[in-house]
Amino acid sequence: MCFTRSDAGLEAEHYFYQEVLVYVEGYSDIPFYETALYNSNCKIKAKNGKKECEKYVKFLEKNEHPYVVVLDGDYEVLENIHRQHSRVIVLQRYSFESYLFETDTIMRYVKFNVNGDGLMNSLTENEYIQFLKKIEEKFMDLLILDVARQRSKPEIKTFLDSPEKFYLKDFRDDQIQKQLELAYKQIDTESTNKAKNLVDKYLEKHRLIDLLPGHFAFGVIRRFIINIVGKALAKDNIRIFLSADVWITGKTQDHEKLKKHLGSAVREAEEIRQKDSKENRILVHGSTEYNKESIPRK
């Protein structure tokens, strides 16, 4: 059945499922949320980006439908904007990918994918932490400029577009510098300074990689892993492993808060579904009972 022809069709979609629907922005998000909600009565439903998910937010805010919507944080996390509805969840990092890059999780993936016995290609905790610091060093200025771009000139294409352009076997300093020069020409100093203040405040409790655009950060981390294990690795292979394993080995306070919020939202939606179902049964059976009582007994 197709629900994409009208807003009314989209809004009614949840009626045709036995489980609580949890709307997310894309298909690659699904394994991450399926693992987080493993024991919940829900179905993760991918939509085509944030704009599409926002439609479901409007439906929910207007009519209190029993479903959940999850939105990427994007650069909105810098503004500390909180949605008022308990079943609209906004990530506190840029995207779901931003939750995948925890040290123990990355180390486990490398260990399971190294060639031979892995002794020469293993990844130590210190090596990974140093790589994350290198990412911060190389991309801090470009990230700040990209935040300024998004806030002041959103019509301009992101400065953090193709990860392979900036990192392959090593960081490509010439390309990073070239992109910085281009960005400085397009963004004014005042916007840059405001963006820097926002980024600095966010980094008091987070890492830079938590704020990098998800596809960009994932591309850099994937290339880093490939360089260590010495073989090509499909994006889905890495993403699916990390999406499941991070809930076991890499949970941080951000992960715990997200899982708690997701579970609470799904339970709330389920309670509404059960209440609506009970009320409908009462209406139907109540009418029947009334008719029975109205028939004179012999």
C-alpha positions as MATLAB code, in Angstrom:
seq = 'MCFTRSDAGLEAEHYFYQEVLVYVEGYSDIPFYETALYNSNCKIKAKNGKKECEKYVKFLEKNEHPYVVVLDGDYEVLENIHRQHSRVIVLQRYSFESYLFETDTIMRYVKFNVNGDGLMNSLTENEYIQFLKKIEEKFMDLLILDVARQRSKPEIKTFLDSPEKFYLKDFRDDQIQKQLELAYKQIDTESTNKAKNLVDKYLEKHRLIDLLPGHFAFGVIRRFIINIVGKALAKDNIRIFLSADVWITGKTQDHEKLKKHLGSAVREAEEIRQKDSKENRILVHGSTEYNKESIPRK';
ca = [
       0.000    0.000    0.000;
       1.355    3.410   -0.958;
       1.305    6.285    1.525;
       3.326    8.802   -0.478;
       0.619   10.380   -2.626;
      -0.705   12.890   -0.101;
      -0.077   14.273    3.368;
      -3.225   12.502    4.529;
      -1.780    9.206    3.324;
       1.507    9.830    5.091;
      -0.255   10.781    8.295;
      -2.367    7.617    8.269;
       0.540    5.227    7.659;
       0.946    4.174   11.297;
      -2.603    2.767   11.406;
      -1.540   -0.107    9.155;
       1.181   -1.494   11.458;
       0.910   -3.640   14.564;
       4.059   -2.109   16.043;
       4.910    1.446   17.040;
       6.599    3.156   14.100;
       9.896    4.940   14.727;
      10.666    7.255   11.819;
      14.340    7.917   11.020;
      15.993    9.917    8.269;
      17.552    7.183    6.139;
      17.892    3.449    5.511;
      21.470    3.354    6.790;
      20.144    4.513   10.195;
      18.025    1.391   10.681;
      20.590   -1.091   12.173;
      21.670    1.461   14.789;
      18.147    2.044   16.080;
      17.064   -1.575   15.714;
      19.829   -2.584   18.112;
      19.047    0.200   20.562;
      15.370   -0.817   20.599;
      15.897   -4.561   20.343;
      13.381   -5.487   23.056;
      10.767   -2.888   22.130;
       7.543   -3.403   20.198;
       8.455   -1.125   17.312;
       9.413   -0.993   13.674;
      12.096    1.379   12.374;
      10.824    3.143    9.276;
      13.250    5.080    7.063;
      12.231    8.265    5.305;
      14.044   10.282    2.694;
      15.910   12.786    4.835;
      15.172   15.319    7.543;
      12.702   17.360    5.512;
      10.481   14.314    5.103;
      10.722   13.424    8.801;
       9.721   16.974    9.715;
       6.336   16.317    8.069;
       5.720   13.557   10.609;
       6.727   15.910   13.404;
       4.018   18.343   12.298;
       1.432   15.553   12.112;
       2.441   14.381   15.573;
       2.334   17.818   17.163;
      -1.098   18.473   15.652;
      -2.853   15.175   16.321;
      -0.820   13.257   18.950;
      -0.358   10.166   16.799;
       1.243    7.156   18.563;
       4.594    7.048   16.782;
       8.145    8.375   17.307;
      10.309   10.605   15.102;
      14.113   10.746   15.377;
      15.971   13.679   13.825;
      19.702   14.138   13.296;
      21.226   16.859   15.437;
      23.129   18.457   12.540;
      24.586   21.818   13.551;
      21.397   22.530   15.536;
      23.083   20.832   18.498;
      25.185   23.989   18.850;
      22.086   26.039   19.584;
      20.936   23.628   22.295;
      17.455   23.572   20.770;
      15.067   21.167   22.490;
      11.901   19.912   20.853;
       8.917   20.200   23.145;
       7.312   16.899   22.180;
       8.451   13.833   24.119;
       8.191   11.572   21.048;
      10.324   13.821   18.843;
      13.940   12.926   19.558;
      16.788   15.110   18.341;
      20.261   13.586   18.499;
      22.846   15.389   20.615;
      25.497   14.648   18.007;
      25.486   15.485   14.300;
      23.942   12.191   13.145;
      23.674    8.535   14.096;
      27.132    7.915   12.538;
      28.564   10.244   15.174;
      27.662    7.619   17.795;
      29.666    4.865   16.074;
      33.237    6.083   16.529;
      33.897    4.974   20.111;
      37.371    3.645   20.847;
      36.568    0.088   21.976;
      34.116   -0.421   19.125;
      36.584    0.673   16.448;
      39.331   -1.454   17.997;
      37.086   -4.538   17.958;
      36.188   -4.035   14.332;
      39.852   -3.722   13.359;
      40.727   -6.831   15.384;
      38.071   -8.882   13.561;
      39.192   -7.720   10.117;
      42.989   -7.661   10.141;
      44.945   -9.878    7.771;
      46.777  -12.924    9.125;
      47.121  -13.103   12.885;
      46.626   -9.355   13.175;
      49.614   -8.786   15.418;
      51.291   -6.397   13.007;
      48.057   -4.641   12.054;
      46.309   -4.283   15.395;
      45.081   -0.901   16.578;
      45.926    0.335   20.056;
      43.764    2.660   22.086;
      46.447    5.340   22.030;
      46.801    5.154   18.244;
      43.101    5.699   17.751;
      42.915    8.545   20.253;
      45.858   10.211   18.511;
      44.083    9.855   15.179;
      40.976   11.553   16.596;
      43.201   14.383   17.827;
      44.686   14.630   14.348;
      41.193   14.909   12.893;
      40.492   17.778   15.281;
      43.730   19.491   14.362;
      43.177   19.175   10.610;
      39.459   19.951   10.392;
      38.719   22.354   13.246;
      38.972   25.539   11.169;
      37.098   24.037    8.261;
      34.317   22.845   10.583;
      33.956   26.303   12.135;
      33.698   27.841    8.675;
      31.138   25.250    7.668;
      29.029   26.060   10.727;
      29.267   29.750    9.803;
      28.254   28.893    6.228;
      25.217   26.947    7.365;
      24.095   29.784    9.643;
      24.743   32.739    7.327;
      24.841   31.377    3.771;
      23.058   28.001    3.683;
      22.742   28.198   -0.092;
      26.500   27.559   -0.385;
      27.535   23.911   -0.639;
      29.156   22.400    2.457;
      32.912   22.806    2.757;
      33.167   19.267    4.160;
      32.022   17.437    1.062;
      34.236   14.520   -0.005;
      36.330   12.835    2.728;
      38.613   11.182    0.145;
      39.644   14.605   -1.050;
      41.181   15.366    2.338;
      42.329   11.972    3.612;
      43.568    8.817    1.855;
      46.776    7.206    3.071;
      47.345   10.334    5.116;
      45.855   13.783    5.505;
      46.131   15.822    2.317;
      47.217   19.151    3.743;
      47.315   20.859    0.354;
      43.649   20.084   -0.297;
      42.626   21.105    3.225;
      44.445   24.418    2.810;
      42.887   24.983   -0.603;
      39.420   24.416    0.834;
      40.149   26.740    3.746;
      41.200   29.539    1.406;
      37.999   29.098   -0.578;
      35.901   29.138    2.577;
      37.545   32.250    4.021;
      36.684   34.128    0.829;
      32.989   33.319    1.210;
      32.419   33.708    4.955;
      32.758   36.993    6.840;
      34.771   37.356   10.042;
      31.804   38.102   12.302;
      29.975   34.924   11.264;
      33.168   32.912   11.709;
      33.733   34.244   15.239;
      30.149   33.458   16.280;
      30.500   29.945   14.891;
      33.808   29.475   16.735;
      32.192   30.378   20.054;
      29.428   27.851   19.492;
      31.850   25.098   18.480;
      34.176   25.782   21.421;
      31.261   25.495   23.850;
      30.108   22.207   22.305;
      33.617   20.762   22.501;
      33.700   21.279   26.250;
      31.678   18.045   26.544;
      32.158   16.404   23.136;
      34.751   15.488   20.546;
      35.118   17.211   17.218;
      34.189   14.014   15.398;
      30.799   14.116   17.168;
      30.077   17.363   15.311;
      31.518   16.578   11.891;
      28.869   15.803    9.243;
      28.152   12.097    9.603;
      28.950   10.986    6.047;
      32.206   12.937    6.137;
      33.359   11.571    9.502;
      32.392    8.033    8.510;
      34.379    8.342    5.281;
      37.518    9.421    7.146;
      37.193    6.677    9.772;
      36.530    4.061    7.100;
      39.675    5.058    5.199;
      41.661    4.967    8.458;
      40.449    1.411    9.153;
      41.209    0.301    5.586;
      44.757    1.633    5.916;
      45.269   -0.432    9.068;
      43.747   -3.749    8.011;
      45.202   -3.582    4.505;
      42.114   -4.512    2.516;
      39.012   -2.925    1.031;
      35.961   -2.845    3.276;
      32.420   -2.065    2.157;
      30.676    0.824    3.838;
      27.738   -1.346    4.903;
      30.078   -3.954    6.394;
      31.603   -1.350    8.695;
      28.410    0.539    9.421;
      26.346   -2.508   10.379;
      29.037   -3.915   12.675;
      29.589   -0.598   14.440;
      25.843    0.085   14.702;
      25.339   -3.118   16.675;
      28.603   -3.368   18.595;
      28.669    0.200   19.896;
      25.664   -0.555   22.097;
      27.726   -3.300   23.747;
      31.276   -2.021   23.885;
      31.173    1.706   23.262;
      28.288    3.106   25.254;
      28.860    6.593   26.601;
      26.564    8.880   28.558;
      25.210   10.134   25.220;
      24.351    6.567   24.207;
      22.662    5.827   27.526;
      20.572    9.000   27.359;
      19.553    8.311   23.773;
      18.569    4.700   24.498;
      16.548    5.765   27.525;
      14.755    8.471   25.547;
      14.021    6.107   22.648;
      12.637    3.414   24.946;
      10.510    5.897   26.870;
       9.087    7.382   23.653;
       8.189    3.956   22.239;
       6.513    2.903   25.501;
       4.538    6.140   25.560;
       3.379    5.591   21.981;
       2.407    1.989   22.795;
       0.345    3.148   25.782;
      -1.523    5.587   23.540;
      -2.169    2.822   20.996;
      -3.545    0.520   23.681;
      -5.680    3.269   25.168;
      -7.122    4.169   21.756;
      -7.790    0.496   21.040;
      -9.553    0.031   24.385;
     -11.698    3.116   23.845;
     -12.685    1.858   20.420;
     -13.687   -1.517   21.867;
     -15.752    0.165   24.555;
     -17.548    2.243   21.947;
     -18.330   -0.831   19.864;
     -19.206   -3.254   22.664;
     -20.827   -0.586   24.779;
     -23.259    0.127   21.980;
     -23.932   -3.606   21.656;
     -24.573   -3.994   25.374;
     -26.933   -1.044   25.343;
     -28.942   -2.638   22.566;
     -29.091   -5.948   24.439;
     -30.346   -4.260   27.606;
     -33.022   -2.421   25.644;
     -34.650   -5.744   24.587;
     -37.397   -6.749   27.055;
     -36.715  -10.001   28.878;
     -39.329  -12.737   29.015;
];
